[in-house]
Amino acid sequence: MSFEGRETGLPRPPRPTTMIASPRLSHDLGLDVILAAETFQYTGSFKYRAARHVVASVQQAHIITASSGNFGQALAYA
């Protein structure tokens, strides 16, 4: 599902994923290794992307989650 047309009332879009080269892993494995670092998202994990999607997708005014981890934090932020 696309976010096009659903930006009204939502928090900032996710930050672009930071890509980090890993010279040591590249050397050890004999190939280029690039790591996707989602820890730079607003809540410190990739879960913000999913939480924002949930908020955009539901019709209810209130959302309840049993998560106290990364997804719960991301959902509260979204």
PyMOL Python script that loads the backbone (N, CA, C, O; Angstrom):
from pymol import cmd

cmd.read_pdbstr("""\
ATOM      1  N   MET A   1       0.848  -1.177   0.000  1.00  0.00           N
ATOM      2  CA  MET A   1       0.000   0.000   0.000  1.00  0.00           C
ATOM      3  C   MET A   1       0.893   1.239   0.000  1.00  0.00           C
ATOM      4  O   MET A   1       1.903   1.276   0.703  1.00  0.00           O
ATOM      5  N   SER A   2       0.541   2.204  -0.748  1.00  0.00           N
ATOM      6  CA  SER A   2       1.302   3.444  -0.868  1.00  0.00           C
ATOM      7  C   SER A   2       0.803   4.473   0.141  1.00  0.00           C
ATOM      8  O   SER A   2      -0.361   4.461   0.541  1.00  0.00           O
ATOM      9  N   PHE A   3       1.703   5.359   0.542  1.00  0.00           N
ATOM     10  CA  PHE A   3       1.327   6.449   1.429  1.00  0.00           C
ATOM     11  C   PHE A   3       0.837   7.665   0.660  1.00  0.00           C
ATOM     12  O   PHE A   3       0.453   8.659   1.275  1.00  0.00           O
ATOM     13  N   GLU A   4       0.839   7.616  -0.655  1.00  0.00           N
ATOM     14  CA  GLU A   4       0.429   8.769  -1.448  1.00  0.00           C
ATOM     15  C   GLU A   4      -0.999   9.159  -1.091  1.00  0.00           C
ATOM     16  O   GLU A   4      -1.902   8.322  -1.072  1.00  0.00           O
ATOM     17  N   GLY A   5      -1.183  10.433  -0.813  1.00  0.00           N
ATOM     18  CA  GLY A   5      -2.508  10.921  -0.483  1.00  0.00           C
ATOM     19  C   GLY A   5      -2.928  10.688   0.950  1.00  0.00           C
ATOM     20  O   GLY A   5      -4.049  11.028   1.327  1.00  0.00           O
ATOM     21  N   ARG A   6      -2.044  10.109   1.765  1.00  0.00           N
ATOM     22  CA  ARG A   6      -2.401   9.805   3.142  1.00  0.00           C
ATOM     23  C   ARG A   6      -1.525  10.561   4.129  1.00  0.00           C
ATOM     24  O   ARG A   6      -1.462  10.185   5.300  1.00  0.00           O
ATOM     25  N   GLU A   7      -0.857  11.599   3.695  1.00  0.00           N
ATOM     26  CA  GLU A   7       0.085  12.323   4.540  1.00  0.00           C
ATOM     27  C   GLU A   7      -0.593  13.253   5.542  1.00  0.00           C
ATOM     28  O   GLU A   7       0.041  13.646   6.521  1.00  0.00           O
ATOM     29  N   THR A   8      -1.830  13.610   5.339  1.00  0.00           N
ATOM     30  CA  THR A   8      -2.505  14.569   6.202  1.00  0.00           C
ATOM     31  C   THR A   8      -2.614  14.034   7.622  1.00  0.00           C
ATOM     32  O   THR A   8      -3.143  12.947   7.850  1.00  0.00           O
ATOM     33  N   GLY A   9      -2.109  14.807   8.567  1.00  0.00           N
ATOM     34  CA  GLY A   9      -2.232  14.443   9.966  1.00  0.00           C
ATOM     35  C   GLY A   9      -1.217  13.435  10.463  1.00  0.00           C
ATOM     36  O   GLY A   9      -1.221  13.106  11.649  1.00  0.00           O
ATOM     37  N   LEU A  10      -0.357  12.938   9.610  1.00  0.00           N
ATOM     38  CA  LEU A  10       0.642  11.966  10.047  1.00  0.00           C
ATOM     39  C   LEU A  10       1.931  12.666  10.448  1.00  0.00           C
ATOM     40  O   LEU A  10       2.216  13.767   9.975  1.00  0.00           O
ATOM     41  N   PRO A  11       2.712  12.032  11.318  1.00  0.00           N
ATOM     42  CA  PRO A  11       4.000  12.615  11.676  1.00  0.00           C
ATOM     43  C   PRO A  11       4.945  12.594  10.485  1.00  0.00           C
ATOM     44  O   PRO A  11       4.617  12.088   9.412  1.00  0.00           O
ATOM     45  N   ARG A  12       6.092  13.142  10.699  1.00  0.00           N
ATOM     46  CA  ARG A  12       7.093  13.198   9.628  1.00  0.00           C
ATOM     47  C   ARG A  12       7.283  11.831   8.976  1.00  0.00           C
ATOM     48  O   ARG A  12       7.170  10.798   9.636  1.00  0.00           O
ATOM     49  N   PRO A  13       7.569  11.836   7.693  1.00  0.00           N
ATOM     50  CA  PRO A  13       7.854  10.560   7.032  1.00  0.00           C
ATOM     51  C   PRO A  13       9.134   9.959   7.600  1.00  0.00           C
ATOM     52  O   PRO A  13       9.955  10.679   8.168  1.00  0.00           O
ATOM     53  N   PRO A  14       9.313   8.653   7.454  1.00  0.00           N
ATOM     54  CA  PRO A  14      10.539   8.034   7.955  1.00  0.00           C
ATOM     55  C   PRO A  14      11.771   8.684   7.338  1.00  0.00           C
ATOM     56  O   PRO A  14      11.745   9.157   6.202  1.00  0.00           O
ATOM     57  N   ARG A  15      12.828   8.694   8.101  1.00  0.00           N
ATOM     58  CA  ARG A  15      14.094   9.195   7.570  1.00  0.00           C
ATOM     59  C   ARG A  15      14.599   8.204   6.534  1.00  0.00           C
ATOM     60  O   ARG A  15      14.303   7.012   6.627  1.00  0.00           O
ATOM     61  N   PRO A  16      15.358   8.677   5.547  1.00  0.00           N
ATOM     62  CA  PRO A  16      15.962   7.739   4.600  1.00  0.00           C
ATOM     63  C   PRO A  16      16.886   6.774   5.346  1.00  0.00           C
ATOM     64  O   PRO A  16      17.540   7.154   6.318  1.00  0.00           O
ATOM     65  N   THR A  17      16.929   5.554   4.892  1.00  0.00           N
ATOM     66  CA  THR A  17      17.807   4.569   5.522  1.00  0.00           C
ATOM     67  C   THR A  17      19.259   4.938   5.273  1.00  0.00           C
ATOM     68  O   THR A  17      19.670   5.166   4.135  1.00  0.00           O
ATOM     69  N   THR A  18      20.027   4.993   6.352  1.00  0.00           N
ATOM     70  CA  THR A  18      21.452   5.289   6.255  1.00  0.00           C
ATOM     71  C   THR A  18      22.189   4.016   5.869  1.00  0.00           C
ATOM     72  O   THR A  18      22.049   2.986   6.529  1.00  0.00           O
ATOM     73  N   MET A  19      22.963   4.087   4.815  1.00  0.00           N
ATOM     74  CA  MET A  19      23.747   2.941   4.358  1.00  0.00           C
ATOM     75  C   MET A  19      25.199   3.147   4.782  1.00  0.00           C
ATOM     76  O   MET A  19      25.785   4.198   4.520  1.00  0.00           O
ATOM     77  N   ILE A  20      25.777   2.138   5.438  1.00  0.00           N
ATOM     78  CA  ILE A  20      27.132   2.238   5.970  1.00  0.00           C
ATOM     79  C   ILE A  20      27.978   1.103   5.415  1.00  0.00           C
ATOM     80  O   ILE A  20      27.637  -0.071   5.563  1.00  0.00           O
ATOM     81  N   ALA A  21      29.078   1.462   4.777  1.00  0.00           N
ATOM     82  CA  ALA A  21      30.009   0.447   4.272  1.00  0.00           C
ATOM     83  C   ALA A  21      30.707  -0.215   5.456  1.00  0.00           C
ATOM     84  O   ALA A  21      30.988   0.436   6.463  1.00  0.00           O
ATOM     85  N   SER A  22      30.984  -1.502   5.332  1.00  0.00           N
ATOM     86  CA  SER A  22      31.677  -2.244   6.379  1.00  0.00           C
ATOM     87  C   SER A  22      32.966  -2.821   5.817  1.00  0.00           C
ATOM     88  O   SER A  22      32.981  -3.946   5.316  1.00  0.00           O
ATOM     89  N   PRO A  23      34.057  -2.049   5.898  1.00  0.00           N
ATOM     90  CA  PRO A  23      35.324  -2.521   5.335  1.00  0.00           C
ATOM     91  C   PRO A  23      35.799  -3.841   5.942  1.00  0.00           C
ATOM     92  O   PRO A  23      36.316  -4.700   5.229  1.00  0.00           O
ATOM     93  N   ARG A  24      35.626  -4.005   7.252  1.00  0.00           N
ATOM     94  CA  ARG A  24      36.104  -5.240   7.883  1.00  0.00           C
ATOM     95  C   ARG A  24      35.320  -6.457   7.401  1.00  0.00           C
ATOM     96  O   ARG A  24      35.914  -7.469   7.029  1.00  0.00           O
ATOM     97  N   LEU A  25      33.998  -6.364   7.404  1.00  0.00           N
ATOM     98  CA  LEU A  25      33.202  -7.486   6.894  1.00  0.00           C
ATOM     99  C   LEU A  25      33.486  -7.725   5.415  1.00  0.00           C
ATOM    100  O   LEU A  25      33.568  -8.869   4.969  1.00  0.00           O
ATOM    101  N   SER A  26      33.634  -6.649   4.665  1.00  0.00           N
ATOM    102  CA  SER A  26      33.951  -6.785   3.241  1.00  0.00           C
ATOM    103  C   SER A  26      35.259  -7.537   3.061  1.00  0.00           C
ATOM    104  O   SER A  26      35.362  -8.421   2.210  1.00  0.00           O
ATOM    105  N   HIS A  27      36.252  -7.189   3.856  1.00  0.00           N
ATOM    106  CA  HIS A  27      37.554  -7.867   3.774  1.00  0.00           C
ATOM    107  C   HIS A  27      37.432  -9.331   4.186  1.00  0.00           C
ATOM    108  O   HIS A  27      37.923 -10.221   3.491  1.00  0.00           O
ATOM    109  N   ASP A  28      36.773  -9.578   5.326  1.00  0.00           N
ATOM    110  CA  ASP A  28      36.644 -10.945   5.844  1.00  0.00           C
ATOM    111  C   ASP A  28      35.852 -11.853   4.909  1.00  0.00           C
ATOM    112  O   ASP A  28      36.160 -13.040   4.795  1.00  0.00           O
ATOM    113  N   LEU A  29      34.847 -11.317   4.247  1.00  0.00           N
ATOM    114  CA  LEU A  29      33.986 -12.128   3.386  1.00  0.00           C
ATOM    115  C   LEU A  29      34.406 -12.114   1.921  1.00  0.00           C
ATOM    116  O   LEU A  29      33.938 -12.929   1.127  1.00  0.00           O
ATOM    117  N   GLY A  30      35.280 -11.194   1.571  1.00  0.00           N
ATOM    118  CA  GLY A  30      35.742 -11.118   0.194  1.00  0.00           C
ATOM    119  C   GLY A  30      34.718 -10.530  -0.763  1.00  0.00           C
ATOM    120  O   GLY A  30      34.745 -10.817  -1.959  1.00  0.00           O
ATOM    121  N   LEU A  31      33.824  -9.715  -0.244  1.00  0.00           N
ATOM    122  CA  LEU A  31      32.836  -9.039  -1.092  1.00  0.00           C
ATOM    123  C   LEU A  31      32.425  -7.739  -0.421  1.00  0.00           C
ATOM    124  O   LEU A  31      32.675  -7.544   0.769  1.00  0.00           O
ATOM    125  N   ASP A  32      31.797  -6.854  -1.175  1.00  0.00           N
ATOM    126  CA  ASP A  32      31.374  -5.575  -0.612  1.00  0.00           C
ATOM    127  C   ASP A  32      30.162  -5.771   0.295  1.00  0.00           C
ATOM    128  O   ASP A  32      29.147  -6.328  -0.122  1.00  0.00           O
ATOM    129  N   VAL A  33      30.279  -5.311   1.526  1.00  0.00           N
ATOM    130  CA  VAL A  33      29.172  -5.393   2.479  1.00  0.00           C
ATOM    131  C   VAL A  33      28.752  -3.974   2.847  1.00  0.00           C
ATOM    132  O   VAL A  33      29.568  -3.157   3.276  1.00  0.00           O
ATOM    133  N   ILE A  34      27.482  -3.704   2.672  1.00  0.00           N
ATOM    134  CA  ILE A  34      26.912  -2.408   3.047  1.00  0.00           C
ATOM    135  C   ILE A  34      25.756  -2.691   4.002  1.00  0.00           C
ATOM    136  O   ILE A  34      24.867  -3.486   3.696  1.00  0.00           O
ATOM    137  N   LEU A  35      25.774  -2.038   5.149  1.00  0.00           N
ATOM    138  CA  LEU A  35      24.774  -2.264   6.181  1.00  0.00           C
ATOM    139  C   LEU A  35      23.695  -1.188   6.120  1.00  0.00           C
ATOM    140  O   LEU A  35      23.993  -0.008   5.938  1.00  0.00           O
ATOM    141  N   ALA A  36      22.447  -1.603   6.274  1.00  0.00           N
ATOM    142  CA  ALA A  36      21.331  -0.665   6.355  1.00  0.00           C
ATOM    143  C   ALA A  36      21.105  -0.359   7.829  1.00  0.00           C
ATOM    144  O   ALA A  36      20.701  -1.240   8.588  1.00  0.00           O
ATOM    145  N   ALA A  37      21.360   0.875   8.239  1.00  0.00           N
ATOM    146  CA  ALA A  37      21.267   1.268   9.648  1.00  0.00           C
ATOM    147  C   ALA A  37      19.954   2.001   9.905  1.00  0.00           C
ATOM    148  O   ALA A  37      19.850   3.201   9.654  1.00  0.00           O
ATOM    149  N   GLU A  38      18.966   1.288  10.398  1.00  0.00           N
ATOM    150  CA  GLU A  38      17.665   1.892  10.703  1.00  0.00           C
ATOM    151  C   GLU A  38      17.635   2.492  12.105  1.00  0.00           C
ATOM    152  O   GLU A  38      16.602   3.008  12.530  1.00  0.00           O
ATOM    153  N   THR A  39      18.744   2.433  12.825  1.00  0.00           N
ATOM    154  CA  THR A  39      18.781   2.980  14.184  1.00  0.00           C
ATOM    155  C   THR A  39      18.692   4.499  14.207  1.00  0.00           C
ATOM    156  O   THR A  39      18.549   5.093  15.276  1.00  0.00           O
ATOM    157  N   PHE A  40      18.775   5.134  13.045  1.00  0.00           N
ATOM    158  CA  PHE A  40      18.674   6.586  12.981  1.00  0.00           C
ATOM    159  C   PHE A  40      17.233   7.062  12.780  1.00  0.00           C
ATOM    160  O   PHE A  40      16.988   8.259  12.634  1.00  0.00           O
ATOM    161  N   GLN A  41      16.278   6.119  12.774  1.00  0.00           N
ATOM    162  CA  GLN A  41      14.871   6.509  12.711  1.00  0.00           C
ATOM    163  C   GLN A  41      14.487   7.220  14.004  1.00  0.00           C
ATOM    164  O   GLN A  41      15.245   7.183  14.974  1.00  0.00           O
ATOM    165  N   TYR A  42      13.343   7.857  14.034  1.00  0.00           N
ATOM    166  CA  TYR A  42      12.918   8.658  15.181  1.00  0.00           C
ATOM    167  C   TYR A  42      12.867   7.858  16.475  1.00  0.00           C
ATOM    168  O   TYR A  42      13.177   8.391  17.540  1.00  0.00           O
ATOM    169  N   THR A  43      12.484   6.598  16.401  1.00  0.00           N
ATOM    170  CA  THR A  43      12.381   5.788  17.616  1.00  0.00           C
ATOM    171  C   THR A  43      13.497   4.759  17.719  1.00  0.00           C
ATOM    172  O   THR A  43      13.448   3.885  18.585  1.00  0.00           O
ATOM    173  N   GLY A  44      14.485   4.842  16.867  1.00  0.00           N
ATOM    174  CA  GLY A  44      15.663   3.988  16.981  1.00  0.00           C
ATOM    175  C   GLY A  44      15.567   2.624  16.325  1.00  0.00           C
ATOM    176  O   GLY A  44      16.453   1.792  16.518  1.00  0.00           O
ATOM    177  N   SER A  45      14.520   2.372  15.558  1.00  0.00           N
ATOM    178  CA  SER A  45      14.415   1.086  14.867  1.00  0.00           C
ATOM    179  C   SER A  45      13.552   1.230  13.609  1.00  0.00           C
ATOM    180  O   SER A  45      12.914   2.260  13.386  1.00  0.00           O
ATOM    181  N   PHE A  46      13.550   0.184  12.806  1.00  0.00           N
ATOM    182  CA  PHE A  46      12.758   0.188  11.574  1.00  0.00           C
ATOM    183  C   PHE A  46      11.264   0.105  11.861  1.00  0.00           C
ATOM    184  O   PHE A  46      10.456   0.307  10.955  1.00  0.00           O
ATOM    185  N   LYS A  47      10.882  -0.186  13.090  1.00  0.00           N
ATOM    186  CA  LYS A  47       9.472  -0.375  13.428  1.00  0.00           C
ATOM    187  C   LYS A  47       8.631   0.881  13.200  1.00  0.00           C
ATOM    188  O   LYS A  47       7.412   0.791  13.053  1.00  0.00           O
ATOM    189  N   TYR A  48       9.270   2.047  13.169  1.00  0.00           N
ATOM    190  CA  TYR A  48       8.526   3.281  12.915  1.00  0.00           C
ATOM    191  C   TYR A  48       7.840   3.234  11.552  1.00  0.00           C
ATOM    192  O   TYR A  48       6.732   3.747  11.396  1.00  0.00           O
ATOM    193  N   ARG A  49       8.490   2.625  10.574  1.00  0.00           N
ATOM    194  CA  ARG A  49       7.888   2.527   9.235  1.00  0.00           C
ATOM    195  C   ARG A  49       6.558   1.774   9.301  1.00  0.00           C
ATOM    196  O   ARG A  49       5.564   2.212   8.723  1.00  0.00           O
ATOM    197  N   ALA A  50       6.546   0.648  10.002  1.00  0.00           N
ATOM    198  CA  ALA A  50       5.328  -0.157  10.113  1.00  0.00           C
ATOM    199  C   ALA A  50       4.270   0.550  10.957  1.00  0.00           C
ATOM    200  O   ALA A  50       3.088   0.528  10.614  1.00  0.00           O
ATOM    201  N   ALA A  51       4.682   1.169  12.047  1.00  0.00           N
ATOM    202  CA  ALA A  51       3.723   1.855  12.918  1.00  0.00           C
ATOM    203  C   ALA A  51       3.038   2.994  12.176  1.00  0.00           C
ATOM    204  O   ALA A  51       1.833   3.198  12.318  1.00  0.00           O
ATOM    205  N   ARG A  52       3.784   3.713  11.409  1.00  0.00           N
ATOM    206  CA  ARG A  52       3.214   4.821  10.627  1.00  0.00           C
ATOM    207  C   ARG A  52       2.205   4.281   9.613  1.00  0.00           C
ATOM    208  O   ARG A  52       1.170   4.900   9.367  1.00  0.00           O
ATOM    209  N   HIS A  53       2.513   3.136   9.035  1.00  0.00           N
ATOM    210  CA  HIS A  53       1.596   2.503   8.087  1.00  0.00           C
ATOM    211  C   HIS A  53       0.294   2.098   8.792  1.00  0.00           C
ATOM    212  O   HIS A  53      -0.794   2.287   8.248  1.00  0.00           O
ATOM    213  N   VAL A  54       0.409   1.547   9.989  1.00  0.00           N
ATOM    214  CA  VAL A  54      -0.782   1.159  10.748  1.00  0.00           C
ATOM    215  C   VAL A  54      -1.657   2.380  11.015  1.00  0.00           C
ATOM    216  O   VAL A  54      -2.868   2.337  10.797  1.00  0.00           O
ATOM    217  N   VAL A  55      -1.050   3.459  11.483  1.00  0.00           N
ATOM    218  CA  VAL A  55      -1.809   4.678  11.780  1.00  0.00           C
ATOM    219  C   VAL A  55      -2.504   5.204  10.524  1.00  0.00           C
ATOM    220  O   VAL A  55      -3.631   5.694  10.595  1.00  0.00           O
ATOM    221  N   ALA A  56      -1.842   5.104   9.391  1.00  0.00           N
ATOM    222  CA  ALA A  56      -2.433   5.583   8.139  1.00  0.00           C
ATOM    223  C   ALA A  56      -3.551   4.668   7.643  1.00  0.00           C
ATOM    224  O   ALA A  56      -4.424   5.103   6.891  1.00  0.00           O
ATOM    225  N   SER A  57      -3.526   3.407   8.060  1.00  0.00           N
ATOM    226  CA  SER A  57      -4.446   2.411   7.504  1.00  0.00           C
ATOM    227  C   SER A  57      -5.734   2.212   8.298  1.00  0.00           C
ATOM    228  O   SER A  57      -6.731   1.759   7.737  1.00  0.00           O
ATOM    229  N   VAL A  58      -5.734   2.536   9.576  1.00  0.00           N
ATOM    230  CA  VAL A  58      -6.920   2.246  10.393  1.00  0.00           C
ATOM    231  C   VAL A  58      -7.900   3.412  10.369  1.00  0.00           C
ATOM    232  O   VAL A  58      -7.515   4.563  10.164  1.00  0.00           O
ATOM    233  N   GLN A  59      -9.155   3.097  10.579  1.00  0.00           N
ATOM    234  CA  GLN A  59     -10.204   4.113  10.589  1.00  0.00           C
ATOM    235  C   GLN A  59     -10.470   4.635  12.000  1.00  0.00           C
ATOM    236  O   GLN A  59     -10.979   5.744  12.162  1.00  0.00           O
ATOM    237  N   GLN A  60     -10.137   3.860  13.002  1.00  0.00           N
ATOM    238  CA  GLN A  60     -10.436   4.231  14.380  1.00  0.00           C
ATOM    239  C   GLN A  60      -9.591   5.420  14.833  1.00  0.00           C
ATOM    240  O   GLN A  60      -8.498   5.672  14.324  1.00  0.00           O
ATOM    241  N   ALA A  61     -10.137   6.130  15.801  1.00  0.00           N
ATOM    242  CA  ALA A  61      -9.419   7.275  16.365  1.00  0.00           C
ATOM    243  C   ALA A  61      -8.396   6.834  17.404  1.00  0.00           C
ATOM    244  O   ALA A  61      -7.475   7.583  17.728  1.00  0.00           O
ATOM    245  N   HIS A  62      -8.555   5.618  17.927  1.00  0.00           N
ATOM    246  CA  HIS A  62      -7.660   5.133  18.974  1.00  0.00           C
ATOM    247  C   HIS A  62      -7.070   3.786  18.571  1.00  0.00           C
ATOM    248  O   HIS A  62      -7.740   2.950  17.965  1.00  0.00           O
ATOM    249  N   ILE A  63      -5.818   3.599  18.918  1.00  0.00           N
ATOM    250  CA  ILE A  63      -5.129   2.341  18.633  1.00  0.00           C
ATOM    251  C   ILE A  63      -4.589   1.814  19.949  1.00  0.00           C
ATOM    252  O   ILE A  63      -4.023   2.571  20.738  1.00  0.00           O
ATOM    253  N   ILE A  64      -4.758   0.523  20.193  1.00  0.00           N
ATOM    254  CA  ILE A  64      -4.250  -0.109  21.403  1.00  0.00           C
ATOM    255  C   ILE A  64      -3.243  -1.171  20.994  1.00  0.00           C
ATOM    256  O   ILE A  64      -3.480  -1.942  20.064  1.00  0.00           O
ATOM    257  N   THR A  65      -2.122  -1.205  21.692  1.00  0.00           N
ATOM    258  CA  THR A  65      -1.122  -2.233  21.449  1.00  0.00           C
ATOM    259  C   THR A  65      -0.663  -2.807  22.773  1.00  0.00           C
ATOM    260  O   THR A  65      -0.677  -2.114  23.791  1.00  0.00           O
ATOM    261  N   ALA A  66      -0.255  -4.064  22.768  1.00  0.00           N
ATOM    262  CA  ALA A  66       0.270  -4.706  23.973  1.00  0.00           C
ATOM    263  C   ALA A  66       1.788  -4.672  23.988  1.00  0.00           C
ATOM    264  O   ALA A  66       2.407  -5.187  24.919  1.00  0.00           O
ATOM    265  N   SER A  67       2.388  -4.084  22.991  1.00  0.00           N
ATOM    266  CA  SER A  67       3.844  -4.036  22.890  1.00  0.00           C
ATOM    267  C   SER A  67       4.426  -2.973  23.809  1.00  0.00           C
ATOM    268  O   SER A  67       3.929  -1.849  23.880  1.00  0.00           O
ATOM    269  N   SER A  68       5.481  -3.346  24.506  1.00  0.00           N
ATOM    270  CA  SER A  68       6.229  -2.353  25.288  1.00  0.00           C
ATOM    271  C   SER A  68       7.624  -2.179  24.701  1.00  0.00           C
ATOM    272  O   SER A  68       8.484  -1.527  25.294  1.00  0.00           O
ATOM    273  N   GLY A  69       7.834  -2.767  23.535  1.00  0.00           N
ATOM    274  CA  GLY A  69       9.140  -2.703  22.888  1.00  0.00           C
ATOM    275  C   GLY A  69       9.185  -1.658  21.794  1.00  0.00           C
ATOM    276  O   GLY A  69       8.502  -0.636  21.860  1.00  0.00           O
ATOM    277  N   ASN A  70      10.003  -1.927  20.783  1.00  0.00           N
ATOM    278  CA  ASN A  70      10.223  -0.966  19.705  1.00  0.00           C
ATOM    279  C   ASN A  70       8.939  -0.609  18.966  1.00  0.00           C
ATOM    280  O   ASN A  70       8.730   0.554  18.621  1.00  0.00           O
ATOM    281  N   PHE A  71       8.074  -1.597  18.718  1.00  0.00           N
ATOM    282  CA  PHE A  71       6.852  -1.295  17.979  1.00  0.00           C
ATOM    283  C   PHE A  71       5.909  -0.440  18.812  1.00  0.00           C
ATOM    284  O   PHE A  71       5.287   0.482  18.284  1.00  0.00           O
ATOM    285  N   GLY A  72       5.793  -0.725  20.096  1.00  0.00           N
ATOM    286  CA  GLY A  72       4.950   0.090  20.968  1.00  0.00           C
ATOM    287  C   GLY A  72       5.421   1.530  21.015  1.00  0.00           C
ATOM    288  O   GLY A  72       4.613   2.457  20.963  1.00  0.00           O
ATOM    289  N   GLN A  73       6.723   1.715  21.114  1.00  0.00           N
ATOM    290  CA  GLN A  73       7.291   3.063  21.127  1.00  0.00           C
ATOM    291  C   GLN A  73       7.031   3.766  19.797  1.00  0.00           C
ATOM    292  O   GLN A  73       6.660   4.940  19.769  1.00  0.00           O
ATOM    293  N   ALA A  74       7.226   3.046  18.704  1.00  0.00           N
ATOM    294  CA  ALA A  74       7.016   3.630  17.377  1.00  0.00           C
ATOM    295  C   ALA A  74       5.547   3.969  17.154  1.00  0.00           C
ATOM    296  O   ALA A  74       5.229   5.001  16.561  1.00  0.00           O
ATOM    297  N   LEU A  75       4.654   3.109  17.624  1.00  0.00           N
ATOM    298  CA  LEU A  75       3.226   3.366  17.469  1.00  0.00           C
ATOM    299  C   LEU A  75       2.807   4.591  18.283  1.00  0.00           C
ATOM    300  O   LEU A  75       1.996   5.395  17.824  1.00  0.00           O
ATOM    301  N   ALA A  76       3.351   4.732  19.473  1.00  0.00           N
ATOM    302  CA  ALA A  76       3.051   5.910  20.287  1.00  0.00           C
ATOM    303  C   ALA A  76       3.554   7.177  19.602  1.00  0.00           C
ATOM    304  O   ALA A  76       2.891   8.213  19.658  1.00  0.00           O
ATOM    305  N   TYR A  77       4.701   7.107  18.964  1.00  0.00           N
ATOM    306  CA  TYR A  77       5.251   8.271  18.270  1.00  0.00           C
ATOM    307  C   TYR A  77       4.419   8.623  17.044  1.00  0.00           C
ATOM    308  O   TYR A  77       4.177   9.795  16.758  1.00  0.00           O
ATOM    309  N   ALA A  78       3.980   7.578  16.316  1.00  0.00           N
ATOM    310  CA  ALA A  78       3.202   7.804  15.095  1.00  0.00           C
ATOM    311  C   ALA A  78       1.814   8.292  15.441  1.00  0.00           C
ATOM    312  O   ALA A  78       1.006   8.540  14.547  1.00  0.00           O
TER     313      ALA A  78
END
""", "prot")
cmd.dss("prot")
cmd.show_as("cartoon", "prot")
cmd.util.cbc("prot")
cmd.orient("prot")
